[in-house]
Amino acid sequence: MWSILGILTVAIGITLYEVPSILEKNFKKELWVFSSLLLFGVVLSIIESLNIDIPTPLDWLAVIYKPFTDLIFGVLE
């Protein structure tokens, strides 16, 4: 609970620090990118603080290439 509150506090602080300068310069696309990346980071941080297992990109590559490697090892044996 406290970790989630800390993550949200830091995210709000970052937003209050960065967004006014982005709006002042009228960077609309940069604001969308900033908001998307910050939201993605906050969600991943909250999921991690709840001890939920997050698969890494390497896990997805292993799933994709496993049949190929099994075929190659089958031929070489």
C-alpha positions as CSV (number, residue, x, y, z in Angstrom):
1,M,0.0,0.0,0.0
2,W,2.7,2.4,0.9
3,S,4.8,1.6,-2.1
4,I,1.8,2.4,-4.4
5,L,1.3,5.7,-2.6
6,G,5.0,6.5,-3.0
7,I,5.0,5.6,-6.7
8,L,1.9,7.8,-7.3
9,T,3.5,10.6,-5.3
10,V,6.6,10.6,-7.4
11,A,4.6,10.4,-10.6
12,I,2.5,13.4,-9.6
13,G,5.7,15.3,-8.6
14,I,7.3,14.5,-12.0
15,T,4.1,15.6,-13.8
16,L,3.9,18.9,-11.8
17,Y,7.5,19.6,-12.7
18,E,7.6,18.7,-16.4
19,V,4.1,19.4,-17.8
20,P,4.0,23.2,-17.3
21,S,7.2,23.6,-19.4
22,I,5.9,21.3,-22.1
23,L,2.6,23.2,-22.3
24,E,4.5,26.5,-22.3
25,K,6.4,25.5,-25.4
26,N,3.1,24.2,-26.9
27,F,4.6,20.7,-27.5
28,K,1.4,18.7,-27.9
29,K,3.0,15.5,-29.3
30,E,5.7,15.5,-26.7
31,L,3.1,15.8,-24.0
32,W,1.3,12.7,-25.4
33,V,4.6,10.7,-25.5
34,F,5.5,11.9,-22.0
35,S,2.1,11.0,-20.6
36,S,2.1,7.6,-22.2
37,L,5.6,6.7,-21.0
38,L,4.9,7.9,-17.5
39,L,1.6,6.0,-17.3
40,F,3.3,2.9,-18.6
41,G,6.1,3.2,-16.1
42,V,3.7,3.8,-13.2
43,V,1.6,0.8,-14.1
44,L,4.6,-1.4,-14.4
45,S,5.9,-0.1,-11.1
46,I,2.6,-0.7,-9.3
47,I,2.4,-4.2,-10.8
48,E,5.9,-5.0,-9.6
49,S,5.2,-3.6,-6.1
50,L,2.3,-6.0,-5.9
51,N,4.7,-8.9,-6.6
52,I,2.9,-9.9,-9.8
53,D,5.2,-11.8,-12.2
54,I,5.8,-9.7,-15.3
55,P,7.2,-11.7,-18.3
56,T,10.3,-10.3,-19.9
57,P,10.7,-9.9,-23.7
58,L,13.2,-12.7,-23.5
59,D,10.4,-15.1,-22.3
60,W,8.4,-14.2,-25.5
61,L,11.5,-14.9,-27.7
62,A,12.0,-18.3,-26.0
63,V,8.4,-19.2,-26.7
64,I,8.8,-18.2,-30.4
65,Y,12.1,-20.0,-31.0
66,K,11.5,-23.1,-28.9
67,P,10.0,-25.2,-31.7
68,F,12.8,-24.3,-34.0
69,T,15.5,-25.1,-31.5
70,D,13.8,-28.4,-30.7
71,L,13.7,-29.3,-34.4
72,I,17.4,-28.4,-34.8
73,F,18.4,-30.4,-31.7
74,G,16.3,-33.3,-32.9
75,V,18.1,-33.4,-36.3
76,L,21.6,-33.1,-34.6
77,E,21.0,-36.0,-32.2
